[in-house]
Amino acid sequence: MELPTAPPAFDATAGPGPRRRADRGADIGAGCGLVLLESVALVVIFGDAPLGPA
């Protein structure tokens, strides 16, 4: 019984090449935005909690 071979699911060698600078800038911007959102969430959650003896 001869079954057909499946095509590759993802071939990283057949693409547009290395990522451009604009792609990297968007990644950095998204990462900074996520850090800012997480910081705001921590302030909202723990903002009222006393951190030491009052």
DRENFI-815985 format. One record per residue: residue number from 1; residue in three letters; chain; x, y, z of N, C-alpha, C in turn. Coordinates in pm, whole numbers, plus 50000, padded with zeros to 5 digits. Example, Ala and Ser with C-alpha at 12.3 -4.5 7.8 and 13.67 -1.06 7.14 Angstrom:
<i: 1, aa: ALA, ch: A, n.x: 51319, n.y: 49431, n.z: 50780, ca.x: 51230, ca.y: 49550, ca.z: 50780, c.x: 51320, c.y: 49670, c.z: 50780>
<i: 2, aa: SER, ch: A, n.x: 51285, n.y: 49775, n.z: 50708, ca.x: 51367, ca.y: 49894, ca.z: 50714, c.x: 51290, c.y: 50003, c.z: 50787>
***
This chain:
<i: 1, aa: MET, ch: A, n.x: 50084, n.y: 49883, n.z: 50000, ca.x: 50000, ca.y: 50000, ca.z: 50000, c.x: 50090, c.y: 50125, c.z: 50000>
<i: 2, aa: GLU, ch: A, n.x: 50072, n.y: 50212, n.z: 49905, ca.x: 50153, ca.y: 50333, ca.z: 49893, c.x: 50068, c.y: 50454, c.z: 49927>
<i: 3, aa: LEU, ch: A, n.x: 50103, n.y: 50517, n.z: 50038, ca.x: 50031, ca.y: 50637, ca.z: 50080, c.x: 50106, c.y: 50761, c.z: 50032>
<i: 4, aa: PRO, ch: A, n.x: 50034, n.y: 50867, n.z: 49999, ca.x: 50103, ca.y: 50989, ca.z: 49955, c.x: 50173, c.y: 51056, c.z: 50074>
<i: 5, aa: THR, ch: A, n.x: 50283, n.y: 51123, n.z: 50047, ca.x: 50353, ca.y: 51194, ca.z: 50153, c.x: 50287, c.y: 51330, c.z: 50176>
<i: 6, aa: ALA, ch: A, n.x: 50286, n.y: 51370, n.z: 50301, ca.x: 50223, ca.y: 51498, ca.z: 50335, c.x: 50321, c.y: 51612, c.z: 50307>
<i: 7, aa: PRO, ch: A, n.x: 50270, n.y: 51727, n.z: 50266, ca.x: 50358, ca.y: 51842, ca.z: 50246, c.x: 50405, c.y: 51895, c.z: 50381>
<i: 8, aa: PRO, ch: A, n.x: 50516, n.y: 51965, n.z: 50386, ca.x: 50563, ca.y: 52019, ca.z: 50514, c.x: 50462, c.y: 52119, c.z: 50571>
<i: 9, aa: ALA, ch: A, n.x: 50444, n.y: 52114, n.z: 50702, ca.x: 50349, ca.y: 52204, ca.z: 50766, c.x: 50399, c.y: 52348, c.z: 50765>
<i: 10, aa: PHE, ch: A, n.x: 50528, n.y: 52367, n.z: 50788, ca.x: 50585, ca.y: 52501, ca.z: 50789, c.x: 50730, c.y: 52493, c.z: 50746>
<i: 11, aa: ASP, ch: A, n.x: 50767, n.y: 52574, n.z: 50651, ca.x: 50904, ca.y: 52574, ca.z: 50602, c.x: 50961, c.y: 52714, c.z: 50624>
<i: 12, aa: ALA, ch: A, n.x: 51048, n.y: 52726, n.z: 50724, ca.x: 51103, ca.y: 52857, ca.z: 50758, c.x: 51203, c.y: 52907, c.z: 50655>
<i: 13, aa: THR, ch: A, n.x: 51251, n.y: 52818, n.z: 50569, ca.x: 51351, ca.y: 52861, ca.z: 50472, c.x: 51287, c.y: 52928, c.z: 50351>
<i: 14, aa: ALA, ch: A, n.x: 51158, n.y: 52907, n.z: 50328, ca.x: 51093, ca.y: 52963, ca.z: 50210, c.x: 51003, c.y: 53080, c.z: 50250>
<i: 15, aa: GLY, ch: A, n.x: 51066, n.y: 53188, n.z: 50292, ca.x: 50988, ca.y: 53304, ca.z: 50332, c.x: 51048, c.y: 53430, c.z: 50274>
<i: 16, aa: PRO, ch: A, n.x: 51002, n.y: 53544, n.z: 50323, ca.x: 51055, ca.y: 53670, ca.z: 50271, c.x: 51197, c.y: 53698, c.z: 50317>
<i: 17, aa: GLY, ch: A, n.x: 51252, n.y: 53615, n.z: 50401, ca.x: 51388, ca.y: 53635, ca.z: 50447, c.x: 51389, c.y: 53684, c.z: 50591>
<i: 18, aa: PRO, ch: A, n.x: 51497, n.y: 53749, n.z: 50631, ca.x: 51503, ca.y: 53797, ca.z: 50770, c.x: 51399, c.y: 53905, c.z: 50795>
<i: 19, aa: ARG, ch: A, n.x: 51361, n.y: 53916, n.z: 50920, ca.x: 51258, ca.y: 54016, ca.z: 50955, c.x: 51314, c.y: 54156, c.z: 50937>
<i: 20, aa: ARG, ch: A, n.x: 51226, n.y: 54243, n.z: 50893, ca.x: 51269, ca.y: 54381, ca.z: 50872, c.x: 51265, c.y: 54459, c.z: 51002>
<i: 21, aa: ARG, ch: A, n.x: 51322, n.y: 54578, n.z: 50997, ca.x: 51330, ca.y: 54662, ca.z: 51116, c.x: 51193, c.y: 54704, c.z: 51166>
<i: 22, aa: ALA, ch: A, n.x: 51099, n.y: 54725, n.z: 51077, ca.x: 50965, ca.y: 54769, ca.z: 51118, c.x: 50897, c.y: 54661, c.z: 51201>
<i: 23, aa: ASP, ch: A, n.x: 50920, n.y: 54535, n.z: 51167, ca.x: 50861, ca.y: 54425, ca.z: 51244, c.x: 50916, c.y: 54425, c.z: 51386>
<i: 24, aa: ARG, ch: A, n.x: 51044, n.y: 54448, n.z: 51399, ca.x: 51108, ca.y: 54447, ca.z: 51531, c.x: 51056, c.y: 54563, c.z: 51616>
<i: 25, aa: GLY, ch: A, n.x: 51035, n.y: 54678, n.z: 51556, ca.x: 50983, ca.y: 54792, ca.z: 51629, c.x: 50843, c.y: 54767, c.z: 51681>
<i: 26, aa: ALA, ch: A, n.x: 50761, n.y: 54699, n.z: 51602, ca.x: 50626, ca.y: 54666, ca.z: 51647, c.x: 50630, c.y: 54568, c.z: 51764>
<i: 27, aa: ASP, ch: A, n.x: 50723, n.y: 54474, n.z: 51760, ca.x: 50737, ca.y: 54379, ca.z: 51870, c.x: 50779, c.y: 54449, c.z: 51999>
<i: 28, aa: ILE, ch: A, n.x: 50872, n.y: 54544, n.z: 51988, ca.x: 50917, ca.y: 54617, ca.z: 52106, c.x: 50804, c.y: 54703, c.z: 52161>
<i: 29, aa: GLY, ch: A, n.x: 50728, n.y: 54767, n.z: 52073, ca.x: 50615, ca.y: 54848, ca.z: 52117, c.x: 50509, c.y: 54766, c.z: 52187>
<i: 30, aa: ALA, ch: A, n.x: 50480, n.y: 54649, n.z: 52134, ca.x: 50380, ca.y: 54562, ca.z: 52198, c.x: 50430, c.y: 54515, c.z: 52334>
<i: 31, aa: GLY, ch: A, n.x: 50557, n.y: 54483, n.z: 52345, ca.x: 50612, ca.y: 54439, ca.z: 52473, c.x: 50607, c.y: 54549, c.z: 52577>
<i: 32, aa: CYS, ch: A, n.x: 50640, n.y: 54673, n.z: 52537, ca.x: 50634, ca.y: 54785, ca.z: 52632, c.x: 50490, c.y: 54812, c.z: 52674>
<i: 33, aa: GLY, ch: A, n.x: 50396, n.y: 54800, n.z: 52581, ca.x: 50256, ca.y: 54820, ca.z: 52615, c.x: 50206, c.y: 54716, c.z: 52714>
<i: 34, aa: LEU, ch: A, n.x: 50248, n.y: 54592, n.z: 52697, ca.x: 50207, ca.y: 54487, ca.z: 52790, c.x: 50266, c.y: 54509, c.z: 52930>
<i: 35, aa: VAL, ch: A, n.x: 50390, n.y: 54554, n.z: 52936, ca.x: 50451, ca.y: 54582, ca.z: 53066, c.x: 50377, c.y: 54697, c.z: 53134>
<i: 36, aa: LEU, ch: A, n.x: 50338, n.y: 54799, n.z: 53059, ca.x: 50264, ca.y: 54911, ca.z: 53116, c.x: 50128, c.y: 54865, c.z: 53168>
<i: 37, aa: LEU, ch: A, n.x: 50057, n.y: 54783, n.z: 53091, ca.x: 49928, ca.y: 54733, ca.z: 53136, c.x: 49941, c.y: 54647, c.z: 53261>
<i: 38, aa: GLU, ch: A, n.x: 50044, n.y: 54565, n.z: 53268, ca.x: 50065, ca.y: 54482, ca.z: 53385, c.x: 50097, c.y: 54568, c.z: 53507>
<i: 39, aa: SER, ch: A, n.x: 50175, n.y: 54672, n.z: 53488, ca.x: 50206, ca.y: 54762, ca.z: 53599, c.x: 50081, c.y: 54832, c.z: 53651>
<i: 40, aa: VAL, ch: A, n.x: 49996, n.y: 54876, n.z: 53561, ca.x: 49870, ca.y: 54939, ca.z: 53602, c.x: 49783, c.y: 54841, c.z: 53678>
<i: 41, aa: ALA, ch: A, n.x: 49777, n.y: 54717, n.z: 53631, ca.x: 49696, ca.y: 54616, ca.z: 53700, c.x: 49750, c.y: 54590, c.z: 53840>
<i: 42, aa: LEU, ch: A, n.x: 49881, n.y: 54584, n.z: 53858, ca.x: 49939, ca.y: 54562, ca.z: 53990, c.x: 49911, c.y: 54679, c.z: 54084>
<i: 43, aa: VAL, ch: A, n.x: 49915, n.y: 54800, n.z: 54031, ca.x: 49885, ca.y: 54917, ca.z: 54115, c.x: 49739, c.y: 54915, c.z: 54156>
<i: 44, aa: VAL, ch: A, n.x: 49650, n.y: 54877, n.z: 54064, ca.x: 49508, ca.y: 54871, ca.z: 54097, c.x: 49481, c.y: 54763, c.z: 54201>
<i: 45, aa: ILE, ch: A, n.x: 49546, n.y: 54649, n.z: 54187, ca.x: 49521, ca.y: 54538, ca.z: 54279, c.x: 49583, c.y: 54564, c.z: 54416>
<i: 46, aa: PHE, ch: A, n.x: 49709, n.y: 54605, n.z: 54418, ca.x: 49782, ca.y: 54617, ca.z: 54543, c.x: 49799, c.y: 54762, c.z: 54588>
<i: 47, aa: GLY, ch: A, n.x: 49733, n.y: 54855, n.z: 54526, ca.x: 49750, ca.y: 54996, ca.z: 54560, c.x: 49699, c.y: 55032, c.z: 54698>
<i: 48, aa: ASP, ch: A, n.x: 49596, n.y: 54965, n.z: 54747, ca.x: 49538, ca.y: 54996, ca.z: 54876, c.x: 49601, c.y: 54916, c.z: 54990>
<i: 49, aa: ALA, ch: A, n.x: 49680, n.y: 54817, n.z: 54959, ca.x: 49737, ca.y: 54732, ca.z: 55062, c.x: 49854, c.y: 54802, c.z: 55130>
<i: 50, aa: PRO, ch: A, n.x: 49860, n.y: 54803, n.z: 55263, ca.x: 49975, ca.y: 54863, ca.z: 55331, c.x: 50098, c.y: 54773, c.z: 55312>
<i: 51, aa: LEU, ch: A, n.x: 50212, n.y: 54835, n.z: 55287, ca.x: 50333, ca.y: 54758, ca.z: 55259, c.x: 50420, c.y: 54740, c.z: 55384>
<i: 52, aa: GLY, ch: A, n.x: 50389, n.y: 54804, n.z: 55490, ca.x: 50470, ca.y: 54791, ca.z: 55609, c.x: 50389, c.y: 54831, c.z: 55732>
<i: 53, aa: PRO, ch: A, n.x: 50455, n.y: 54834, n.z: 55846, ca.x: 50382, ca.y: 54875, ca.z: 55967, c.x: 50343, c.y: 55023, c.z: 55958>
<i: 54, aa: ALA, ch: A, n.x: 50219, n.y: 55048, n.z: 55993, ca.x: 50168, ca.y: 55185, ca.z: 55981, c.x: 50181, c.y: 55262, c.z: 56109>
***
